[in-house]
Amino acid sequence: MQAHCIWEIDCREPEPSAPRLQASLEADVCVIGGGITGLSTALHLAEQGASVVVLEAQQIGAGGSGRNVGLVNAGLWIPPDDITDTLGQVDGERVNAVLGKAPQRVFELIERHRIQCDATRTGTLHMAHNAKAIGELERRQQQFSQRGAPVTLLRGAECERLLGTNKVPAALLDARAGTINPLGYTRGLARAAEQAGARLYSHSAAQGLQRTPQGWSIPTSEGRVTAQQVVLATNAYTEAAWNVVRKHCFPGYFYQVASEPLEGTAAEAILPERQGCWDTRTVLSSIRRDAHGRLILGSLGRGDTKPEAFVRAWANRIQRHYFPQLGRVRWQTTWTGRIAFTPEHTLRVFSPAEGLLAVTGYNGRGNTTGTMVGQGLANWILHGKDDDLPLPIRDSDPVTGIPLRSLAYESGFTLYHAGQCLRVV
Protein backbone atom coordinates (compact mmCIF):
# COMPACT_ATOMS: atom_id res chain seq x y z
CA MET A 1 0.00 0.00 0.00
CA GLN A 2 1.51 3.31 -1.10
CA ALA A 3 1.62 6.43 1.07
CA HIS A 4 0.15 8.65 -1.64
CA CYS A 5 -2.95 10.84 -1.93
CA ILE A 6 -5.29 9.27 -4.47
CA TRP A 7 -6.50 12.67 -5.67
CA GLU A 8 -3.04 13.42 -7.05
CA ILE A 9 -3.07 10.17 -9.01
CA ASP A 10 -6.50 10.83 -10.50
CA CYS A 11 -6.45 14.62 -10.90
CA ARG A 12 -7.35 15.80 -14.41
CA GLU A 13 -6.71 19.48 -13.70
CA PRO A 14 -3.04 20.26 -14.46
CA GLU A 15 -0.85 21.60 -11.68
CA PRO A 16 -0.78 25.42 -11.84
CA SER A 17 2.40 26.94 -13.22
CA ALA A 18 2.73 29.15 -10.12
CA PRO A 19 6.47 29.88 -10.01
CA ARG A 20 8.62 30.73 -7.00
CA LEU A 21 8.49 34.43 -6.12
CA GLN A 22 11.85 35.99 -6.98
CA ALA A 23 10.96 39.69 -7.20
CA SER A 24 9.42 42.58 -5.28
CA LEU A 25 5.76 43.10 -6.14
CA GLU A 26 2.97 45.47 -5.23
CA ALA A 27 -0.69 44.50 -4.98
CA ASP A 28 -3.96 45.65 -3.52
CA VAL A 29 -4.25 42.38 -1.61
CA CYS A 30 -1.79 39.66 -0.65
CA VAL A 31 -3.39 36.29 0.15
CA ILE A 32 -1.23 33.97 2.22
CA GLY A 33 -2.27 30.37 1.59
CA GLY A 34 -3.02 28.66 -1.72
CA GLY A 35 -5.90 26.44 -0.63
CA ILE A 36 -9.61 26.77 -1.33
CA THR A 37 -10.12 29.80 0.93
CA GLY A 38 -7.15 31.71 -0.44
CA LEU A 39 -7.92 30.87 -4.06
CA SER A 40 -11.61 31.68 -3.73
CA THR A 41 -10.64 35.02 -2.19
CA ALA A 42 -8.18 35.71 -5.00
CA LEU A 43 -10.65 34.69 -7.72
CA HIS A 44 -13.47 36.85 -6.41
CA LEU A 45 -11.13 39.82 -5.89
CA ALA A 46 -9.52 39.54 -9.33
CA GLU A 47 -12.88 39.19 -11.06
CA GLN A 48 -13.80 42.58 -9.60
CA GLY A 49 -10.60 44.25 -10.78
CA ALA A 50 -8.39 44.06 -7.71
CA SER A 51 -4.66 43.37 -7.95
CA VAL A 52 -3.96 40.13 -6.04
CA VAL A 53 -0.88 38.08 -5.17
CA VAL A 54 -1.20 34.60 -3.62
CA LEU A 55 1.72 33.13 -1.68
CA GLU A 56 1.74 29.36 -1.10
CA ALA A 57 4.47 27.73 1.01
CA GLN A 58 4.36 24.45 -0.93
CA GLN A 59 2.53 23.64 -4.16
CA ILE A 60 -1.06 24.65 -4.78
CA GLY A 61 -3.41 22.22 -3.05
CA ALA A 62 -0.73 20.61 -0.90
CA GLY A 63 -2.71 21.11 2.32
CA GLY A 64 -6.13 19.99 3.44
CA SER A 65 -7.78 21.50 0.35
CA GLY A 66 -6.23 18.80 -1.83
CA ARG A 67 -6.27 15.94 0.68
CA ASN A 68 -9.77 15.83 2.17
CA VAL A 69 -12.63 13.39 1.54
CA GLY A 70 -14.14 15.55 -1.20
CA LEU A 71 -17.62 15.98 0.26
CA VAL A 72 -19.51 19.09 -0.82
CA ASN A 73 -21.71 19.46 2.24
CA ALA A 74 -24.08 22.16 3.42
CA GLY A 75 -23.69 23.68 6.87
CA LEU A 76 -21.27 22.67 9.60
CA TRP A 77 -20.73 19.29 11.24
CA ILE A 78 -22.93 20.18 14.20
CA PRO A 79 -26.73 20.41 13.68
CA PRO A 80 -28.42 23.78 13.02
CA ASP A 81 -29.90 24.17 16.51
CA ASP A 82 -26.51 23.44 18.09
CA ILE A 83 -25.06 26.22 15.93
CA THR A 84 -27.61 28.74 17.21
CA ASP A 85 -27.08 27.54 20.80
CA THR A 86 -23.35 28.18 20.39
CA LEU A 87 -23.39 31.42 18.42
CA GLY A 88 -26.74 32.93 19.36
CA GLN A 89 -29.88 33.11 17.27
CA VAL A 90 -28.81 35.86 14.85
CA ASP A 91 -25.29 34.64 14.08
CA GLY A 92 -26.31 31.00 14.20
CA GLU A 93 -29.07 31.39 11.64
CA ARG A 94 -26.73 33.44 9.50
CA VAL A 95 -24.26 30.53 9.44
CA ASN A 96 -27.08 28.11 8.64
CA ALA A 97 -28.35 30.27 5.78
CA VAL A 98 -25.01 31.15 4.17
CA LEU A 99 -23.50 27.68 4.42
CA GLY A 100 -26.79 26.09 3.41
CA LYS A 101 -26.23 27.71 0.00
CA ALA A 102 -22.54 26.77 -0.15
CA PRO A 103 -22.83 23.56 -2.21
CA GLN A 104 -24.74 25.44 -4.90
CA ARG A 105 -21.96 28.03 -5.04
CA VAL A 106 -19.28 25.35 -5.37
CA PHE A 107 -21.11 23.67 -8.24
CA GLU A 108 -21.71 27.03 -9.94
CA LEU A 109 -17.96 27.73 -9.90
CA ILE A 110 -17.22 24.25 -11.21
CA GLU A 111 -19.64 24.71 -14.10
CA ARG A 112 -18.67 28.29 -14.96
CA HIS A 113 -14.93 27.60 -15.01
CA ARG A 114 -15.23 24.06 -16.36
CA ILE A 115 -13.23 22.66 -13.46
CA GLN A 116 -12.30 19.02 -14.00
CA CYS A 117 -12.93 17.53 -10.58
CA ASP A 118 -15.32 14.60 -11.23
CA ALA A 119 -18.17 16.42 -9.49
CA THR A 120 -21.35 14.56 -8.56
CA ARG A 121 -24.58 16.23 -7.43
CA THR A 122 -26.51 13.27 -6.08
CA GLY A 123 -26.32 14.33 -2.43
CA THR A 124 -24.62 12.92 0.64
CA LEU A 125 -25.80 10.30 3.12
CA HIS A 126 -25.39 10.53 6.90
CA MET A 127 -25.67 6.91 8.07
CA ALA A 128 -27.02 5.64 11.37
CA HIS A 129 -24.46 3.02 12.39
CA ASN A 130 -27.03 1.30 14.63
CA ALA A 131 -30.72 1.57 15.57
CA LYS A 132 -30.04 3.86 18.52
CA ALA A 133 -28.43 6.43 16.23
CA ILE A 134 -31.62 6.87 14.19
CA GLY A 135 -32.80 9.37 16.78
CA GLU A 136 -29.86 11.64 16.00
CA LEU A 137 -30.73 11.60 12.30
CA GLU A 138 -34.40 12.30 13.07
CA ARG A 139 -33.29 15.32 15.11
CA ARG A 140 -31.17 16.61 12.26
CA GLN A 141 -33.92 16.01 9.71
CA GLN A 142 -36.38 18.01 11.76
CA GLN A 143 -33.98 20.91 12.19
CA PHE A 144 -32.96 21.02 8.53
CA SER A 145 -36.55 20.68 7.32
CA GLN A 146 -37.66 23.58 9.52
CA ARG A 147 -35.19 25.69 7.56
CA GLY A 148 -36.41 24.49 4.17
CA ALA A 149 -33.52 22.13 3.37
CA PRO A 150 -34.26 19.20 1.00
CA VAL A 151 -33.36 16.37 3.37
CA THR A 152 -34.99 12.93 3.48
CA LEU A 153 -34.63 10.20 6.09
CA LEU A 154 -34.33 6.90 4.22
CA ARG A 155 -35.07 3.49 5.70
CA GLY A 156 -35.51 -0.04 4.47
CA ALA A 157 -35.10 -0.98 0.84
CA GLU A 158 -34.29 2.51 -0.47
CA CYS A 159 -31.60 3.03 2.16
CA GLU A 160 -30.05 -0.35 1.35
CA ARG A 161 -30.22 0.35 -2.40
CA LEU A 162 -28.37 3.65 -2.22
CA LEU A 163 -25.72 2.39 0.19
CA GLY A 164 -25.28 -1.19 -0.95
CA THR A 165 -25.37 -2.55 2.59
CA ASN A 166 -28.00 -3.89 4.97
CA LYS A 167 -25.94 -2.83 8.01
CA VAL A 168 -27.39 0.70 8.06
CA PRO A 169 -30.96 1.01 9.42
CA ALA A 170 -31.42 4.61 8.25
CA ALA A 171 -29.58 7.39 6.42
CA LEU A 172 -30.24 11.11 6.00
CA LEU A 173 -30.02 12.17 2.35
CA ASP A 174 -29.15 15.83 1.76
CA ALA A 175 -29.97 16.63 -1.87
CA ARG A 176 -28.02 19.91 -1.80
CA ALA A 177 -24.68 18.12 -1.51
CA GLY A 178 -22.32 16.03 -3.62
CA THR A 179 -18.70 15.02 -4.11
CA ILE A 180 -15.58 16.23 -5.90
CA ASN A 181 -11.95 15.40 -6.39
CA PRO A 182 -10.82 18.15 -3.97
CA LEU A 183 -7.40 18.59 -5.54
CA GLY A 184 -9.01 19.00 -8.95
CA TYR A 185 -11.35 21.62 -7.51
CA THR A 186 -8.47 23.47 -5.83
CA ARG A 187 -6.36 23.49 -8.99
CA GLY A 188 -9.39 24.60 -10.99
CA LEU A 189 -9.89 27.57 -8.67
CA ALA A 190 -6.21 28.41 -9.15
CA ARG A 191 -6.57 28.30 -12.93
CA ALA A 192 -9.67 30.50 -12.78
CA ALA A 193 -7.96 32.98 -10.45
CA GLU A 194 -4.95 33.23 -12.77
CA GLN A 195 -7.19 33.75 -15.78
CA ALA A 196 -8.93 36.55 -13.88
CA GLY A 197 -5.57 38.25 -13.30
CA ALA A 198 -4.40 37.00 -9.90
CA ARG A 199 -0.68 36.24 -9.58
CA LEU A 200 0.07 32.90 -7.90
CA TYR A 201 3.40 31.86 -6.42
CA SER A 202 4.21 28.45 -4.96
CA HIS A 203 7.16 27.37 -2.78
CA SER A 204 7.15 30.96 -1.58
CA ALA A 205 6.40 30.90 2.13
CA ALA A 206 5.64 34.23 3.75
CA GLN A 207 8.28 34.88 6.40
CA GLY A 208 6.51 37.57 8.36
CA LEU A 209 4.39 40.71 8.29
CA GLN A 210 5.76 44.23 8.57
CA ARG A 211 3.70 47.42 8.77
CA THR A 212 4.67 50.11 6.27
CA PRO A 213 3.21 53.47 5.22
CA GLN A 214 1.76 51.64 2.19
CA GLY A 215 0.11 48.92 4.31
CA TRP A 216 1.93 45.63 4.75
CA SER A 217 5.22 44.17 3.57
CA ILE A 218 5.46 40.38 3.30
CA PRO A 219 8.95 38.97 2.71
CA THR A 220 9.66 35.53 1.26
CA SER A 221 13.03 33.81 0.92
CA GLU A 222 13.66 35.40 -2.49
CA GLY A 223 11.11 38.16 -2.86
CA ARG A 224 8.67 40.54 -1.22
CA VAL A 225 5.04 41.66 -1.61
CA THR A 226 3.74 45.05 -0.55
CA ALA A 227 -0.04 45.23 -0.19
CA GLN A 228 -2.71 47.38 1.40
CA GLN A 229 -4.62 44.32 2.64
CA VAL A 230 -3.50 40.85 3.72
CA VAL A 231 -5.63 37.72 4.08
CA LEU A 232 -4.31 34.89 6.26
CA ALA A 233 -5.80 31.73 4.73
CA THR A 234 -3.39 29.12 6.10
CA ASN A 235 -5.91 27.39 8.42
CA ALA A 236 -4.73 23.98 9.72
CA TYR A 237 -1.44 24.21 7.85
CA THR A 238 -0.24 27.31 9.69
CA GLU A 239 3.41 26.68 10.54
CA ALA A 240 5.12 30.01 11.22
CA ALA A 241 5.28 31.41 14.74
CA TRP A 242 4.44 34.93 13.50
CA ASN A 243 1.12 33.80 11.99
CA VAL A 244 -1.66 34.60 14.44
CA VAL A 245 -3.95 31.93 12.94
CA ARG A 246 -2.08 29.22 14.84
CA LYS A 247 -3.38 30.68 18.12
CA HIS A 248 -7.03 30.38 17.12
CA CYS A 249 -7.38 26.67 16.29
CA PHE A 250 -5.84 23.37 17.23
CA PRO A 251 -4.77 20.79 14.64
CA GLY A 252 -6.44 17.43 14.22
CA TYR A 253 -6.00 14.84 11.50
CA PHE A 254 -8.01 12.69 9.11
CA TYR A 255 -6.64 9.67 7.27
CA GLN A 256 -7.99 7.83 4.26
CA VAL A 257 -7.45 4.52 2.50
CA ALA A 258 -8.31 3.87 -1.15
CA SER A 259 -8.77 0.46 -2.72
CA GLU A 260 -7.79 -0.56 -6.18
CA PRO A 261 -10.63 0.05 -8.69
CA LEU A 262 -13.46 -2.38 -7.99
CA GLU A 263 -15.42 -4.18 -10.66
CA GLY A 264 -18.27 -6.66 -10.81
CA THR A 265 -21.85 -6.90 -9.64
CA ALA A 266 -21.03 -6.76 -5.92
CA ALA A 267 -18.94 -3.63 -6.35
CA GLU A 268 -21.43 -1.80 -8.54
CA ALA A 269 -24.14 -2.25 -5.92
CA ILE A 270 -22.13 -0.13 -3.46
CA LEU A 271 -23.08 3.55 -3.64
CA PRO A 272 -24.45 3.15 -7.20
CA GLU A 273 -25.38 6.85 -7.40
CA ARG A 274 -21.98 7.85 -5.94
CA GLN A 275 -23.18 9.71 -2.87
CA GLY A 276 -20.49 10.40 -0.30
CA CYS A 277 -21.36 9.33 3.21
CA TRP A 278 -20.26 9.15 6.82
CA ASP A 279 -21.65 7.40 9.88
CA THR A 280 -22.80 8.42 13.35
CA ARG A 281 -20.06 6.59 15.25
CA THR A 282 -18.33 8.36 18.13
CA VAL A 283 -15.32 8.58 15.80
CA LEU A 284 -16.90 8.69 12.37
CA SER A 285 -16.03 6.61 9.33
CA SER A 286 -16.40 8.21 5.89
CA ILE A 287 -17.19 6.14 2.79
CA ARG A 288 -17.28 7.06 -0.88
CA ARG A 289 -16.40 5.83 -4.38
CA ASP A 290 -14.26 7.77 -6.82
CA ALA A 291 -14.60 8.18 -10.58
CA HIS A 292 -12.62 4.97 -11.14
CA GLY A 293 -14.73 2.85 -8.82
CA ARG A 294 -12.33 2.76 -5.89
CA LEU A 295 -13.74 2.38 -2.39
CA ILE A 296 -12.37 5.15 -0.17
CA LEU A 297 -12.64 4.88 3.59
CA GLY A 298 -11.56 7.51 6.10
CA SER A 299 -11.65 8.46 9.75
CA LEU A 300 -10.37 11.00 12.24
CA GLY A 301 -6.79 10.59 13.39
CA ARG A 302 -3.31 10.19 12.00
CA GLY A 303 -2.56 7.34 9.66
CA ASP A 304 0.94 8.54 8.79
CA THR A 305 2.29 7.82 12.27
CA LYS A 306 0.78 4.35 12.59
CA PRO A 307 2.12 1.06 11.21
CA GLU A 308 0.68 0.11 7.85
CA ALA A 309 -0.67 -3.07 9.43
CA PHE A 310 -2.79 -0.99 11.82
CA VAL A 311 -4.27 1.15 9.03
CA ARG A 312 -4.91 -1.91 6.87
CA ALA A 313 -6.58 -3.76 9.77
CA TRP A 314 -8.86 -0.80 10.40
CA ALA A 315 -9.81 -0.53 6.71
CA ASN A 316 -10.52 -4.26 6.54
CA ARG A 317 -12.70 -4.03 9.65
CA ILE A 318 -14.85 -1.21 8.25
CA GLN A 319 -15.10 -2.77 4.78
CA ARG A 320 -16.06 -6.20 6.10
CA HIS A 321 -18.63 -4.71 8.44
CA TYR A 322 -20.46 -2.64 5.83
CA PHE A 323 -19.62 -4.51 2.62
CA PRO A 324 -18.76 -8.14 3.35
CA GLN A 325 -19.98 -9.10 -0.13
CA LEU A 326 -16.78 -7.65 -1.59
CA GLY A 327 -14.64 -10.34 -0.01
CA ARG A 328 -10.97 -9.43 0.29
CA VAL A 329 -10.17 -5.91 -0.92
CA ARG A 330 -6.72 -4.81 -1.99
CA TRP A 331 -5.83 -1.38 -0.63
CA GLN A 332 -3.84 0.82 -3.01
CA THR A 333 -2.99 4.04 -1.16
CA THR A 334 -3.30 5.81 2.18
CA TRP A 335 -2.77 9.44 3.16
CA THR A 336 -3.39 11.87 6.01
CA GLY A 337 -4.52 15.49 6.07
CA ARG A 338 -4.91 18.14 8.76
CA ILE A 339 -8.10 19.72 10.10
CA ALA A 340 -8.36 23.02 12.02
CA PHE A 341 -10.61 22.45 15.04
CA THR A 342 -12.04 25.03 17.42
CA PRO A 343 -13.46 24.29 20.89
CA GLU A 344 -16.87 25.62 19.82
CA HIS A 345 -16.87 23.57 16.56
CA THR A 346 -17.52 26.65 14.44
CA LEU A 347 -15.33 28.82 12.25
CA ARG A 348 -13.69 32.11 13.23
CA VAL A 349 -13.41 35.18 11.00
CA PHE A 350 -11.43 37.99 12.58
CA SER A 351 -9.18 41.00 11.99
CA PRO A 352 -6.01 40.92 14.13
CA ALA A 353 -4.98 44.39 12.90
CA GLU A 354 -6.09 47.05 10.46
CA GLY A 355 -5.82 45.76 6.91
CA LEU A 356 -5.31 42.18 8.11
CA LEU A 357 -8.01 39.50 7.88
CA ALA A 358 -7.83 35.92 9.13
CA VAL A 359 -10.07 32.87 9.14
CA THR A 360 -9.78 29.38 10.57
CA GLY A 361 -11.66 26.54 12.23
CA TYR A 362 -13.67 24.86 9.49
CA ASN A 363 -13.78 21.69 11.60
CA GLY A 364 -13.82 19.46 8.52
CA ARG A 365 -16.08 21.46 6.19
CA GLY A 366 -13.46 23.32 4.17
CA ASN A 367 -14.61 22.66 0.58
CA THR A 368 -17.82 24.60 0.96
CA THR A 369 -16.99 26.89 3.88
CA GLY A 370 -13.69 27.98 2.34
CA THR A 371 -15.41 28.79 -0.95
CA MET A 372 -18.02 30.98 0.73
CA VAL A 373 -15.52 32.65 3.04
CA GLY A 374 -13.34 33.58 0.06
CA GLN A 375 -16.27 35.19 -1.72
CA GLY A 376 -17.26 36.99 1.48
CA LEU A 377 -13.78 38.30 2.23
CA ALA A 378 -13.48 39.67 -1.30
CA ASN A 379 -16.74 41.59 -0.99
CA TRP A 380 -15.74 42.90 2.43
CA ILE A 381 -12.37 44.14 1.17
CA LEU A 382 -13.77 45.80 -1.96
CA HIS A 383 -17.20 46.98 -0.84
CA GLY A 384 -17.25 46.86 2.96
CA LYS A 385 -20.13 44.37 2.85
CA ASP A 386 -20.01 41.17 4.88
CA ASP A 387 -23.34 39.65 3.76
CA ASP A 388 -21.65 36.70 2.02
CA LEU A 389 -19.58 35.76 5.07
CA PRO A 390 -21.00 33.04 7.32
CA LEU A 391 -20.16 35.24 10.33
CA PRO A 392 -19.36 38.91 10.78
CA ILE A 393 -15.72 39.85 11.28
CA ARG A 394 -15.10 40.24 15.00
CA ASP A 395 -12.48 39.87 17.72
CA SER A 396 -11.44 36.31 18.54
CA ASP A 397 -9.84 35.03 21.74
CA PRO A 398 -6.90 32.64 21.34
CA VAL A 399 -7.54 28.94 21.98
CA THR A 400 -5.99 27.75 25.24
CA GLY A 401 -4.16 24.47 25.79
CA ILE A 402 -3.60 23.77 22.10
CA PRO A 403 -1.03 20.94 22.50
CA LEU A 404 -3.17 19.19 25.12
CA ARG A 405 -6.31 19.47 23.00
CA SER A 406 -4.57 17.95 19.98
CA LEU A 407 -3.07 15.18 22.10
CA ALA A 408 -6.41 14.36 23.68
CA TYR A 409 -8.15 14.16 20.31
CA GLU A 410 -5.46 11.99 18.74
CA SER A 411 -5.26 9.63 21.74
CA GLY A 412 -9.03 9.21 21.74
CA PHE A 413 -9.15 8.53 18.02
CA THR A 414 -6.36 5.95 18.24
CA LEU A 415 -7.99 4.09 21.13
CA TYR A 416 -11.32 4.03 19.31
CA HIS A 417 -9.75 2.65 16.13
CA ALA A 418 -7.90 0.04 18.13
CA GLY A 419 -11.22 -0.98 19.62
CA GLN A 420 -12.71 -1.25 16.14
CA CYS A 421 -9.85 -3.50 14.98
CA LEU A 422 -10.38 -5.69 18.06
CA ARG A 423 -14.17 -5.64 17.52
CA VAL A 424 -14.70 -4.02 20.91
CA VAL A 425 -16.55 -1.02 19.42
N, C-alpha and C positions, 0 to 999 in steps of 0.2 A: 504494500500500500504506500503510495507516494505521499509526501508532505507537500501538497500543491493545491492551490485554490482552483476548483473546477471551473469557475467563471473565467479565469484567464485562458484555460484550454479551449473553451467554447466561444469566447467573445468574438463577435463579427464586426464590432466597431474597432477600427484601427487605433492604436495607441497615439494620442496627440503628439505633435512634433515638439511641443513645449521645451525649448532649449534651457540651458543653464543661464541664469542672469549674470552677465559679465559687463554691465554698464551702469551708469547712473540715469535713472528715469524719473519723470514727473508724471503724476496722475491725479485725477480728482479723488479716486478711491483706491486704496491698496487692500486687497483681500488676502488674508493669511490663512491658507488651507485650501487645497484643491480637491475637496470632496463635494458631495451633493450640495451642502449649504453654501460653500464658497462659490461653486460654479453657478448655482441658481442665482445667487446675489450678483455675480459678474454678468451673467446673461441678461438679467432684467435691468441692470444699470446700463449696460452697453446698448441695449435695444432702445433706450431712452436718451442716448447721446452722451452719456458720461464716459470719461476716460478712466479705464480700469486696468490695474495690474494685479494678477494672481500669483502669489508665491506658494509653491508646494515643496515641502522638505524632501519628498521622495519622488515617485512618479505619480501621475494623476490616477486616482482611484486606488492607491496603495493601502489606504486605511479601511475603516469599517464600511465606507461607501461602496467599495468594490469587493467586500468579503462577507457580506451579510446573507441572510436566507433568501432575500429577494421578494419578500411579501410587500404588496402595495396596500396597506391597511388604512382604514379610517380611524381617527381618534388616537387615544393613547392606550397603553396596556390596561390601565385600570378603568373600571366602568364609568359611565357618565356621571352618575350620582356621587361616586367617590371623588371625582374631579371637582365637582361643586363643593363637596364637604371640605376638600383640601384648600381650594383657592377662593371660596366664596361664590355666591350665586352669579354675580355679574361676570367675573373673570372665568369662572368654571364653564358657564354656558358659552362664553366667547371661544374658549378652547374647543368645546364640543362642536360648535358651528363651523369654525374655520377649518379644523382638522377633519371634520366630517366631509368637507368638499375636497380634501387633499388628493384622494385617488383620482378624481376627475381631472384635477390640474396636472398630475403626473402623466396621465394618458393623453391629455391635450398636447403637452410638450413633446411626447413621443411621436404623436401623429404629425404635428406641425413641422418638426425637424427631422422626421423620418429616421428616428433613432433605432438602430438595430439591436434590440435587447430581448427578443423573443417574448414580447409582452402577451399575457393572457388577461382577459377581462371576465372571467367566469366566477369571480368571487373568491372568498376564503372560507374555511371551515374551522370553527373552534369546537374541538371534540371533547365530549364528556368521557373521561377515561374509566368511569364506573357509574353505577346507577345513582350513587349519592351526589355525584357532581352535576347531575341534570339540573338540580335546583339553582346552581350558579349560572348555568346557561339561561334558565328561565328568567332569572333576575336581570341578566344583561339584555335579553330580548325585550322585556318590558320597558327597560330604560331607553334602549335605542328606539323602540317603536313609538314611545311617547314623544320623541324628537323627530319623527317622520322618516327614520332610516329604514331602508328596505332589507330587513333581516327576517329570516325564517328559521324556526326550530324544527329540524328534521328528525324523524324517528323511523324505526322499522325499515321497510324495504328500500325506501328512497335514500335513507341515510347509508345503508349498506351498499347501495348501487354507486353512490358518488365516492365513497371511500374505498370500497373494495375489501372491506373487512366486516365481520360480524361481532367484533370485540368492542364496538363503540355503540352504546345505547341511544345516543342523541348527539347532534352536532348543530351548531348555530351557523347558518349560511349568511354571509354579508355580501349582497350583490354589488355593492359599490367597489369592492376590492379586486385584487388580481395578483399576478406575479410578473417578475422581470428577471433578466440576468442583470444584477445590480452593477457589475463592472461595465457592461454595455451601456446601461443608462448613464452612468457617470461619464464615460468617455463621450457619449453623445451630447451631453450637456456641455462638455468642454469644446467639442467641435462647434456647437451652436454659438457658444460664447465667443470663440475666436472669429467666427464668421460675422458676428455682430460688432466686432472691433476690439474685444477684450484682448489683452496681452497676457499669455500664460507662460510661466516659467517653472520648470521642475528641477529637482535636486538643488534647490535654492532656498534653504532654510532661513527664515528671518532670525536674526541674531539679537534683536532687541528693538526697543521703541525709544525714540528721542524726540522731545518737543522742540519745535523750531518756530520761527516767526511765520513760516508758510504752513504750519500744521504739524506733521509728523515726518520723521526720517526713520526709515527701516533699513538697516544694513544687512547684507548677506555676505557670504565669504568672498565673493568677487564683484559685488555690485551694491547698489543702493536705490531705494525708491523714496521719493518725497511725495507726500499726499496730504490733502486736507482732511480726509476721513480714512479711518482704518477699521476693518471688520475682522475680528478674531473668530475664525471658523474652524478651529483645530479640534474641538470636542474631545473625544476619548483619546485621541492621539496627540494630546498636548504634552510635549517633552520638556521644553525650556523652562528654567526657573523663573524667568522674567514674565512669562505669559500668565496673566491672572486667571485664565480659564481653569487651570489646574487646581485652583483653590475652591472651585464651585461645583465640583463633581468628584465622584470616586470611580476608578476603573473597575469594570467587571469584564468577563470574557464569555464568548459563545463559540463552541466548536461544531464542526460539521463533518460528515462522512458521506461520500458519494460512491455508489456502486458502479460497476461497469454497465453499459446500456443493457436494459432488460428487454427480452422479446418473448413472444408466445402468449397464449390465451390467459394464463394466470397473471402475467405481468400487465397485460392490457386492461385487466379488470380493476387494477389499482389506480385510483384517481383518474378515471377515464376522461374527465373534462378538465383535468390539470389544475384543479384548485390547490392552493397552498393551505396547509393546516397546522395546527398545534393543539396540544391537549391540555387538560386542566390539572395535570399532576402538580404536586408541590414544586418540583423542579421540572418545568415543561419539556416535552419533546416536540420538535418541529418535524414535519414530513411534507415532502413535495416531490414532484418529478420534473426533470428538465426537458429541454427540447429534443434531446436524444434518448429519452426514455429512462434515464438513470433514476434510481431511488436515492433521495438525499435526506438524510436524517441529521438532526442537530439538537443541541441542548446547551444550557448554561454551564459555564466552566471552561477551564483550559484543557485543551487536548494536546497542545504542543509541549507540555511539561510532563505528560503521562506516558508510560510505556505503550507502544503500539498494541500490545496484547490487551491492555486495559480498554483502549478505545474500540478495538475490534470486538471484544467481548460485549461491551455495551451496545454497539450497533447490532450485533447478532441477537442480543436479548430483545431489543425493541422490534426489530424486523420479525423475529419469530413469534413475538406476542401478537402483533397486529396483522402480519401477513405470512402465516406459516405455510400457505400454499406455494410460496416461492421456493421452498426448499433452501438449499445452501446458496447464499449470495456472495459473490466475490466483490470485495470493496476495493475501489480504484484509488481514491485520494482522500485525504483529510486535511483540514486547515482550521485555524483559530482566528477570530477577530475580537476587537475590543468594543465594549459598550460603555457609554458615560451614564452612570446612575446618579440620581439625587435622592436624598432621604425621603422627600415628599413624592417621588415617582412622577414628577412633572418637569417640564423644561424650564430653563431660566433664560430670559432675554434682558440684558442689562448694559449700562454704559459706565465703565469704570472711570472715565475721564471725558472731557469735552472732545468731540470728534473721534471717539473710540467706542465701538459697539462690540458686544460679545454675546455669544449664545452657547448653551451646552445643556446636557441632561435630557437627551431624547429617550433614554431608557428602553432602547430597542426598537424605536419607530422612526428611524432616520430617513428612510426613502421618501416618505410623504412629508414628515415634519420638516426635514431639511429643505425640501422643495418650496414649501409654503413660507418658511422663515426667510429664505433667500429673496423671494418675491416681496415679502413684507419689509425687509431691511432696505431693499432698493427704493421702494416707495417712500419710506421714512427719510432716507438720505436726500432724495431729490425733491420731495414734495411736503415733507413734514407730516405725512399721514401714516398712521399705524394700523389702519383698518384691516390690512391683510395679515398682520402678525397674529399668531395665536394668543399672545399676551402683550399688554403694553410694556414698554421699556421702563424698568424701575430698578431701584437699588436691590442688591442681592448680598446676603450675608454669606461669608465663606462656610464651606462644609467642615465640620470638626471631625477629628479622628479618622482621617481618610485612610491611612494604612490599616487600621484595625477594621474598618468597614470592609475594605477589599478582602482582607484575610478571612473575616467571618463569612462573607459570601462564598469565597472559593472553597473554604473548608466544608461548608454546608453542602455545596454542590457535589464535591468529591465524595463525601460520605453517602449522599443520596444515590449517586451513580454506582458506588460500590454495592449498596443495598439492592439496586436493580440487577446488577450482574449476579448477585448471590440469591436473587429471587426473594429477598426479604421485603422489598417494597415494589 
